[in-house]
Amino acid sequence: MELSQGTKKLLLQYQLWYQGLEPKENIATITVDEVAARVALFYEKIRGVVDWREEHLLRKTAIERMLKRRLLFGNSGKDMAEPLLHELIRGGHFPNSRLPLQTIDQTQEIINKYTSLIEQSKLYGEKKLQTDLEDWLLTVGACEIEETLSLRTREKALIEFMAQNMEKQIQIRKKDENRILPEERIFEIYVAVQRSLFKLDDATITLHLLEKSYPEWEHLGADSISSLAPRLQSIKMKIESILVHPLADKFYNVVERYDTPYLLLGDIISEDPNKFTELTQNSQMFEVAIEKIYAIRLKKLRARMNRTAFFSTLSVFLSKVLIVLAVELPVDANITHELNYVNLAWSIAIPPLFLLLLVKTIKSSTSENIQKTLLEVAKITFETNQKEVDEISLPRKRGAFLSLIIHAVYLGSFVVSFGFLASMLRKLHFSFPSIVVFLLFFSLVAFAGTKIRSRARELMVGKEKEGFLQGLLDFFGLPIIQVGKWLSGQISRFNILILLLNVFIEAPFQVFVEFIEQLRTFWKEKKEEIH
């Protein structure tokens, strides 16, 4: 069978990436002291437990944290790239003696671009919005640094390939076509593909939207920065409106059903792009290759879920212990006078155990799913007439009376869910403040567990069958999860604990680590003088 035009284009991008993997001789690399690196790595491990993030976001989050901290302490951004890269390598986010020295100049160019945008943006717009704009720009800048250092050529090529296919496959129902602009549909598909395929966060997707909307974004000159600065607030608002579009979830739910074959196709091509065309000429060999890659991905997925289960449970446990010691114990002992150590123990144990249960009961694959996957990989790889179309219908406008009834039923499920949990805790003689803290924390855990479970369906193709019991659980569990989602967003915006950690512990610690490295360098220089 003939490869599709999209597959041929994708294969070419992978071949260029593959050529870039060939080792380059006599290239100077960035090297840090091993002793200082071990000290810094230990801190990053501890930090990872306290401020837990999904694996694919760890590096980007670290860059963002370090970049903002260095600028917070009065650094203008000039000559920041080298110490920033040293800190990243010491923290284990990049291998030692692997990044070429030229990445220092590349990183500095990115830092200069975003600090210039920040400085010039101060001349325009409302002052009260400036802090949010600066934070937004630095977050996007951290994403660009991460992508530059990580060489995301393959990922971007696969995103474009899937997005172009989904543009042909996902259509708006004819009666609703006039309710969404064609440009909006294309952007929403592009965003949904990134969220589904590589679980990218909004900051990284924002960077890609900027690059798509402004082709010169990667190398902005002084004139381009000057012309963009007055429009940054409106650009930010436009991109945020794309990310929170009312139909974003509908597009994501369709795209998410088809991401598995694209991931597997990317893995197969990555093994050796130069032999891929030959492999596809033998249908039996191609099928075996798909099954092999599927098994490898499934093994990695289960290992990742086990790590996620461990670190997320540990993070929840430590957070709950801190809350008990800082809030519940003092309040129960000194205000309500209802101190009960057994209840405090239950309060600490239940949330992490519940999260562990949610994560460990995940079904990641079935034999039926493997057969569906084989068919779907073939569909996207070869020229075929089997073109599927998924129609999206816009939500119908409800009448005032019907809308009132639906919201009343939802409010009722909210009251029943939280009321039942609160009554159970009261029967166990929990104090009122402890009940409030428990319910809020339990909501956070339910939301986190739901997100992890959705990640575990990475290899599942098609819609998930829902029975009566699942529908009942959704009816009463959704209010709890929604509260957890809202709380999660608020905590990420106003996490005082993490801010204090950055200012009072991390900043002095990094000074100490850099001192160790300089001291070790001095010792080596003195040792070399002995001959």
C-alpha positions as CSV (number, residue, x, y, z in Angstrom):
1,M,0.0,0.0,0.0
2,E,1.1,3.6,-0.7
3,L,2.1,5.8,2.2
4,S,-0.2,8.9,2.6
5,Q,1.2,12.3,1.7
6,G,1.0,13.3,5.4
7,T,3.0,10.2,6.4
8,K,5.6,11.0,3.8
9,K,6.0,14.5,5.1
10,L,6.2,13.2,8.7
11,L,8.8,10.7,7.7
12,L,11.0,13.4,6.2
13,Q,10.9,15.4,9.4
14,Y,11.9,12.3,11.4
15,Q,14.7,11.6,9.0
16,L,16.1,15.1,9.5
17,W,15.8,14.5,13.3
18,Y,17.6,11.2,13.0
19,Q,20.5,12.7,11.1
20,G,20.9,15.2,13.9
21,L,21.5,12.3,16.4
22,E,24.8,11.4,14.9
23,P,27.6,12.2,17.4
24,K,29.5,15.4,16.7
25,E,33.2,15.2,17.5
26,N,35.3,17.9,19.2
27,I,32.3,19.9,20.4
28,A,32.8,21.7,23.8
29,T,30.0,21.0,26.3
30,I,28.8,22.5,29.6
31,T,30.3,20.7,32.6
32,V,29.5,21.1,36.3
33,D,31.3,19.8,39.3
34,E,30.0,16.3,40.3
35,V,30.1,16.9,44.0
36,A,28.0,20.1,43.7
37,A,25.7,18.3,41.3
38,R,25.0,15.5,43.8
39,V,24.1,18.0,46.5
40,A,21.8,19.9,44.1
41,L,20.2,16.7,42.9
42,F,19.3,15.7,46.4
43,Y,17.5,19.0,46.9
44,E,15.6,18.6,43.6
45,K,14.4,15.1,44.7
46,I,13.1,16.5,48.0
47,R,11.6,19.5,46.1
48,G,9.9,17.0,43.7
49,V,8.0,15.4,46.6
50,V,6.9,18.7,48.2
51,D,5.9,20.3,44.9
52,W,4.9,17.3,42.9
53,R,4.4,17.6,39.1
54,E,3.7,15.1,36.3
55,E,6.9,13.8,34.9
56,H,6.6,15.5,31.5
57,L,6.3,18.9,33.3
58,L,9.2,18.6,35.7
59,R,11.9,20.1,33.6
60,K,9.8,23.0,32.3
61,T,8.5,23.7,35.8
62,A,12.1,23.7,37.1
63,I,13.3,26.2,34.4
64,E,10.3,28.5,35.1
65,R,11.0,28.4,38.9
66,M,14.7,29.1,38.5
67,L,14.2,31.8,35.9
68,K,11.6,33.7,38.0
69,R,13.7,33.3,41.2
70,R,16.8,34.8,39.5
71,L,14.9,37.7,38.1
72,L,13.1,38.2,41.5
73,F,16.5,38.9,43.2
74,G,17.3,41.8,40.9
75,N,19.0,40.0,38.0
76,S,18.2,42.0,34.8
77,G,18.6,38.9,32.7
78,K,22.0,39.8,31.3
79,D,24.4,36.9,31.4
80,M,21.9,34.7,33.2
81,A,21.9,31.8,30.8
82,E,25.2,30.2,31.9
83,P,24.4,30.0,35.7
84,L,20.8,29.0,34.8
85,L,22.0,26.0,32.7
86,H,24.6,25.1,35.4
87,E,21.8,25.0,37.9
88,L,19.6,22.8,35.6
89,I,22.4,20.4,35.0
90,R,23.3,20.2,38.7
91,G,19.7,19.5,39.5
92,G,19.7,16.5,37.1
93,H,17.3,18.1,34.6
94,F,20.0,17.7,31.8
95,P,22.9,15.3,31.7
96,N,26.4,16.6,32.6
97,S,28.8,17.3,29.8
98,R,26.1,16.8,27.1
99,L,24.7,20.2,26.3
100,P,26.9,22.1,23.7
101,L,28.4,25.4,24.8
102,Q,26.4,27.1,22.0
103,T,23.2,26.5,24.0
104,I,24.4,29.2,26.4
105,D,24.1,31.8,23.6
106,Q,20.8,30.3,22.4
107,T,19.3,30.4,25.9
108,Q,20.6,34.0,26.5
109,E,18.9,35.1,23.3
110,I,15.6,33.7,24.5
111,I,16.0,35.4,27.9
112,N,16.9,38.7,26.2
113,K,13.8,38.5,24.0
114,Y,11.4,38.0,26.9
115,T,13.0,40.6,29.2
116,S,12.9,43.1,26.3
117,L,9.2,42.3,25.8
118,I,8.6,42.9,29.5
119,E,10.4,46.2,29.6
120,Q,8.7,47.6,26.5
121,S,5.3,46.3,27.6
122,K,5.6,48.5,30.7
123,L,5.1,51.6,28.4
124,Y,1.6,50.4,27.4
125,G,-1.6,49.1,28.9
126,E,-2.9,49.1,32.5
127,K,-0.4,49.0,35.3
128,K,-2.6,46.6,37.3
129,L,-2.4,44.0,34.5
130,Q,1.3,44.3,34.1
131,T,2.2,41.7,36.8
132,D,0.1,39.1,35.2
133,L,1.5,39.9,31.8
134,E,5.1,39.6,33.1
135,D,4.4,36.3,34.8
136,W,2.8,35.0,31.5
137,L,5.7,36.1,29.4
138,L,8.3,34.4,31.8
139,T,6.3,31.2,31.8
140,V,6.2,31.1,28.0
141,G,9.9,32.0,28.0
142,A,10.6,29.0,30.3
143,C,8.8,26.7,27.8
144,E,10.8,28.1,24.9
145,I,14.1,27.5,26.8
146,E,13.0,23.9,27.5
147,E,12.0,23.2,23.9
148,T,15.3,24.7,22.6
149,L,17.4,22.6,24.9
150,S,15.3,19.4,24.4
151,L,15.1,19.6,20.6
152,R,11.4,18.8,20.2
153,T,11.5,18.4,16.4
154,R,9.7,15.0,16.4
155,E,7.0,16.0,18.8
156,K,6.1,19.2,16.8
157,A,6.1,17.2,13.5
158,L,3.7,14.6,15.0
159,I,1.5,17.3,16.4
160,E,1.2,19.0,13.0
161,F,0.5,15.6,11.3
162,M,-2.3,14.7,13.7
163,A,-3.8,18.2,13.7
164,Q,-4.0,18.2,9.9
165,N,-5.7,14.8,9.9
166,M,-8.1,15.9,12.6
167,E,-9.0,19.0,10.7
168,K,-10.3,16.8,7.9
169,Q,-12.0,14.4,10.3
170,I,-13.7,16.7,12.9
171,Q,-16.5,18.7,11.4
172,I,-19.2,21.0,13.0
173,R,-22.7,19.8,12.5
174,K,-24.2,21.8,9.6
175,K,-26.9,23.5,11.6
176,D,-24.2,24.8,14.0
177,E,-21.6,25.9,11.4
178,N,-22.5,29.6,11.7
179,R,-21.9,29.6,15.5
180,I,-18.2,29.0,15.3
181,L,-15.6,30.6,12.9
182,P,-13.5,28.3,10.7
183,E,-10.4,29.8,12.3
184,E,-11.7,28.9,15.8
185,R,-12.3,25.3,14.8
186,I,-8.7,24.9,13.5
187,F,-7.2,26.5,16.6
188,E,-9.3,24.3,18.9
189,I,-8.3,21.2,17.1
190,Y,-4.6,22.2,17.3
191,V,-5.0,22.8,21.1
192,A,-6.9,19.5,21.6
193,V,-4.2,17.6,19.8
194,Q,-1.4,18.9,22.0
195,R,-3.4,18.3,25.2
196,S,-4.2,14.8,24.1
197,L,-1.1,13.6,22.3
198,F,1.7,14.8,24.7
199,K,-0.4,16.1,27.6
200,L,1.1,19.6,27.1
201,D,0.1,22.3,29.6
202,D,-1.4,25.6,28.7
203,A,1.9,27.5,28.9
204,T,3.6,25.2,26.3
205,I,0.5,25.4,24.0
206,T,0.6,29.1,24.4
207,L,4.1,29.2,23.0
208,H,3.1,27.0,20.0
209,L,0.1,29.3,19.3
210,L,2.4,32.3,19.4
211,E,4.8,30.6,17.0
212,K,1.9,29.7,14.7
213,S,0.3,33.1,14.8
214,Y,3.7,35.0,14.5
215,P,6.2,33.0,12.4
216,E,9.0,35.4,13.4
217,W,8.4,34.7,17.1
218,E,11.4,32.5,17.5
219,H,13.8,35.2,16.4
220,L,12.2,38.5,17.2
221,G,14.3,41.5,16.3
222,A,14.2,44.9,18.0
223,D,11.7,46.3,15.5
224,S,9.4,43.3,15.9
225,I,9.6,43.5,19.7
226,S,8.7,47.2,19.5
227,S,5.7,46.6,17.3
228,L,4.4,43.6,19.4
229,A,4.8,45.3,22.8
230,P,1.7,47.6,22.6
231,R,-0.4,44.5,21.6
232,L,0.8,42.0,24.2
233,Q,-2.2,42.4,26.5
234,S,-4.6,41.8,23.6
235,I,-2.5,38.9,22.3
236,K,-2.6,37.3,25.8
237,M,-6.3,37.7,26.0
238,K,-6.9,36.2,22.6
239,I,-4.8,33.1,23.4
240,E,-6.4,32.6,26.7
241,S,-9.8,32.8,25.0
242,I,-8.7,30.0,22.7
243,L,-7.5,27.8,25.7
244,V,-10.8,28.2,27.6
245,H,-13.2,28.1,24.6
246,P,-16.6,26.7,25.5
247,L,-16.1,23.9,23.0
248,A,-12.5,23.0,24.0
249,D,-13.6,20.0,26.0
250,K,-15.8,18.7,23.1
251,F,-12.8,18.8,20.7
252,Y,-10.5,17.2,23.2
253,N,-12.9,14.3,23.9
254,V,-13.0,13.5,20.1
255,V,-9.2,13.9,19.6
256,E,-8.4,11.9,22.7
257,R,-10.0,8.8,21.2
258,Y,-7.5,8.8,18.3
259,D,-4.1,9.7,19.8
260,T,-2.8,6.2,20.4
261,P,-2.2,5.3,16.8
262,Y,-0.3,8.5,16.3
263,L,1.9,7.8,19.3
264,L,2.7,4.3,18.1
265,L,3.4,5.5,14.5
266,G,5.8,8.1,15.9
267,D,7.6,5.4,18.0
268,I,7.9,3.0,15.0
269,I,9.4,5.7,12.7
270,S,11.8,6.8,15.5
271,E,13.5,3.4,15.6
272,D,14.9,4.0,12.2
273,P,13.2,6.4,9.8
274,N,15.4,5.2,6.9
275,K,13.9,1.7,7.1
276,F,10.3,2.7,7.7
277,T,9.1,2.6,4.1
278,E,10.6,-0.9,3.6
279,L,8.9,-2.1,6.8
280,T,5.5,-0.9,5.6
281,Q,5.8,-2.9,2.4
282,N,5.4,-6.1,4.4
283,S,2.1,-6.0,6.2
284,Q,2.9,-8.9,8.6
285,M,6.2,-7.3,9.7
286,F,4.5,-3.9,10.1
287,E,1.8,-5.5,12.3
288,V,4.4,-7.2,14.4
289,A,6.3,-3.9,14.8
290,I,3.1,-2.2,16.0
291,E,2.4,-4.9,18.5
292,K,6.0,-4.7,19.8
293,I,5.8,-0.9,20.2
294,Y,2.4,-1.2,21.8
295,A,3.9,-3.6,24.4
296,I,6.8,-1.3,25.1
297,R,4.5,1.7,25.6
298,L,2.2,-0.3,27.8
299,K,5.1,-1.4,30.0
300,K,6.4,2.2,30.3
301,L,2.8,3.4,31.0
302,R,2.4,1.0,33.9
303,A,5.8,1.8,35.3
304,R,4.9,5.5,35.1
305,M,1.6,4.9,36.8
306,N,3.4,3.0,39.6
307,R,5.8,6.0,40.1
308,T,2.9,8.4,39.9
309,A,1.0,6.4,42.5
310,F,4.0,6.4,44.9
311,F,5.0,10.1,44.6
312,S,1.4,11.4,44.5
313,T,0.4,9.4,47.5
314,L,3.6,10.5,49.4
315,S,3.0,14.1,48.4
316,V,-0.6,13.9,49.6
317,F,0.4,12.2,52.8
318,L,3.1,14.8,53.7
319,S,0.7,17.7,52.8
320,K,-2.0,16.3,55.0
321,V,0.4,15.8,57.9
322,L,1.5,19.5,57.6
323,I,-2.2,20.6,57.5
324,V,-3.0,18.5,60.6
325,L,0.0,19.9,62.5
326,A,-0.5,23.5,61.3
327,V,-4.4,23.8,61.4
328,E,-6.4,20.9,62.7
329,L,-4.4,20.0,65.8
330,P,-4.2,23.6,67.2
331,V,-7.8,24.4,66.4
332,D,-9.2,21.1,67.9
333,A,-6.9,21.5,71.0
334,N,-7.4,25.2,71.7
335,I,-10.7,26.3,70.1
336,T,-13.2,23.5,69.7
337,H,-11.7,21.4,72.5
338,E,-12.6,18.3,70.5
339,L,-9.1,16.9,70.1
340,N,-9.2,13.2,69.0
341,Y,-6.0,11.6,68.0
342,V,-7.7,8.6,66.3
343,N,-9.7,11.0,64.1
344,L,-6.5,12.9,63.2
345,A,-4.9,9.6,62.2
346,W,-7.9,8.8,60.0
347,S,-7.8,12.3,58.6
348,I,-4.2,11.8,57.6
349,A,-4.6,8.2,56.3
350,I,-7.8,8.3,54.2
351,P,-6.9,10.8,51.5
352,P,-3.6,9.1,50.4
353,L,-5.2,5.7,50.6
354,F,-8.1,6.9,48.5
355,L,-5.7,8.3,45.9
356,L,-3.7,5.0,45.9
357,L,-7.0,3.1,45.3
358,L,-7.9,5.4,42.4
359,V,-4.5,5.0,40.7
360,K,-4.0,1.2,41.3
361,T,-7.5,0.2,39.9
362,I,-6.8,1.6,36.5
363,K,-7.2,-0.5,33.4
364,S,-4.6,0.5,30.8
365,S,-5.3,-2.0,28.0
366,T,-7.4,-4.9,26.7
367,S,-7.0,-7.5,23.9
368,E,-9.8,-5.8,22.0
369,N,-8.0,-2.5,22.2
370,I,-4.9,-3.9,20.6
371,Q,-6.9,-5.1,17.5
372,K,-8.5,-1.6,17.2
373,T,-5.1,0.0,17.4
374,L,-3.7,-2.1,14.6
375,L,-6.5,-1.0,12.3
376,E,-6.2,2.7,13.3
377,V,-2.4,2.8,12.7
378,A,-3.0,1.4,9.2
379,K,-5.6,4.0,8.5
380,I,-3.4,7.0,9.3
381,T,-0.3,5.5,7.7
382,F,-1.5,4.6,4.2
383,E,-3.7,6.2,1.5
384,T,-7.1,4.8,2.2
385,N,-10.7,5.7,1.3
386,Q,-11.8,4.8,4.9
387,K,-12.1,8.4,6.0
388,E,-14.0,8.9,9.2
389,V,-15.9,12.0,10.1
390,D,-16.8,13.0,13.7
391,E,-19.4,15.7,14.0
392,I,-19.4,18.1,16.9
393,S,-22.7,19.7,17.9
394,L,-22.8,22.9,19.9
395,P,-24.8,22.9,23.1
396,R,-28.5,23.6,22.7
397,K,-29.8,26.8,24.3
398,R,-32.0,25.7,27.2
399,G,-35.1,27.5,28.3
400,A,-35.0,29.4,31.6
401,F,-37.3,26.8,33.4
402,L,-35.4,23.7,32.2
403,S,-32.0,25.4,33.0
404,L,-33.3,26.1,36.5
405,I,-34.3,22.5,37.0
406,I,-31.0,21.1,35.8
407,H,-29.0,23.4,38.0
408,A,-31.3,22.5,40.9
409,V,-30.6,18.8,40.4
410,Y,-26.8,19.5,40.2
411,L,-27.0,21.5,43.4
412,G,-28.9,18.6,44.9
413,S,-26.2,16.1,44.0
414,F,-23.7,18.6,45.5
415,V,-25.6,18.7,48.8
416,V,-26.1,15.0,48.9
417,S,-22.4,14.2,48.2
418,F,-20.9,16.6,50.6
419,G,-23.7,16.1,53.1
420,F,-23.2,12.4,53.2
421,L,-19.5,12.7,53.8
422,A,-19.9,15.4,56.4
423,S,-22.5,13.3,58.3
424,M,-20.3,10.2,58.3
425,L,-17.4,12.3,59.7
426,R,-19.6,13.9,62.3
427,K,-20.7,10.4,63.5
428,L,-17.0,9.6,63.9
429,H,-16.8,12.7,66.2
430,F,-14.8,14.9,63.8
431,S,-14.9,18.6,64.8
432,F,-16.5,21.1,62.4
433,P,-13.2,22.7,61.3
434,S,-11.7,19.2,60.7
435,I,-14.7,18.2,58.6
436,V,-14.3,21.3,56.4
437,V,-10.5,20.7,56.0
438,F,-11.1,17.0,55.3
439,L,-13.8,17.7,52.6
440,L,-11.6,20.3,50.8
441,F,-8.6,18.1,50.9
442,F,-10.6,15.0,49.8
443,S,-11.9,17.1,46.8
444,L,-8.3,17.9,45.8
445,V,-7.4,14.2,46.0
446,A,-10.4,13.2,44.0
447,F,-9.5,15.6,41.2
448,A,-5.9,14.5,41.2
449,G,-6.9,10.9,41.0
450,T,-9.3,11.5,38.2
451,K,-6.6,13.3,36.2
452,I,-4.2,10.4,36.8
453,R,-6.8,7.9,35.7
454,S,-7.4,9.8,32.5
455,R,-3.6,9.8,31.8
456,A,-3.6,6.0,32.2
457,R,-6.0,5.6,29.2
458,E,-3.3,6.8,26.9
459,L,-3.3,3.6,24.9
460,M,-7.1,3.1,24.8
461,V,-8.8,3.7,21.4
462,G,-12.4,4.8,21.1
463,K,-15.1,5.6,23.7
464,E,-15.1,4.1,27.1
465,K,-18.2,2.1,27.9
466,E,-20.1,3.4,30.9
467,G,-22.5,1.3,32.9
468,F,-25.2,2.2,35.4
469,L,-22.8,2.1,38.3
470,Q,-20.3,4.4,36.6
471,G,-23.1,6.8,35.8
472,L,-24.2,6.8,39.4
473,L,-20.7,7.4,40.7
474,D,-20.3,10.3,38.2
475,F,-23.6,11.8,39.4
476,F,-22.5,12.0,43.0
477,G,-18.8,12.2,42.5
478,L,-18.7,15.1,39.9
479,P,-19.4,17.9,42.4
480,I,-16.5,16.7,44.6
481,I,-14.2,16.6,41.6
482,Q,-15.3,20.0,40.4
483,V,-14.6,21.5,43.8
484,G,-11.1,19.9,43.8
485,K,-10.5,21.3,40.3
486,W,-11.4,24.8,41.5
487,L,-9.2,24.5,44.6
488,S,-6.3,23.2,42.5
489,G,-6.4,26.3,40.4
490,Q,-6.5,28.6,43.4
491,I,-3.6,26.8,45.1
492,S,-1.4,26.9,42.0
493,R,-2.1,30.7,41.8
494,F,-1.6,31.5,45.5
495,N,0.8,28.8,46.8
496,I,2.5,30.8,49.6
497,L,4.3,27.7,50.9
498,I,6.1,27.3,47.5
499,L,6.9,31.0,47.4
500,L,8.5,30.9,50.9
501,L,10.4,27.8,49.8
502,N,11.8,29.6,46.8
503,V,12.8,32.7,48.6
504,F,14.0,31.5,52.0
505,I,15.3,28.0,51.3
506,E,16.1,27.5,47.6
507,A,17.8,30.9,46.9
508,P,20.3,30.5,49.8
509,F,20.8,26.8,49.0
510,Q,21.7,27.6,45.4
511,V,24.2,30.2,46.6
512,F,25.7,27.5,48.8
513,V,25.9,25.0,45.9
514,E,27.6,27.5,43.6
515,F,30.1,28.2,46.4
516,I,30.9,24.5,46.6
517,E,31.4,24.4,42.9
518,Q,33.7,27.5,42.9
519,L,35.6,26.1,45.9
520,R,36.1,22.7,44.1
521,T,37.3,24.5,41.0
522,F,39.8,26.5,43.0
523,W,41.1,23.3,44.7
524,K,41.5,21.7,41.3
525,E,43.5,24.7,40.0
526,K,45.8,24.6,43.0
527,K,46.3,20.8,42.5
528,E,47.2,21.3,38.9
529,E,50.0,23.8,40.0
530,I,51.7,20.9,41.8
531,H,54.2,19.3,39.4
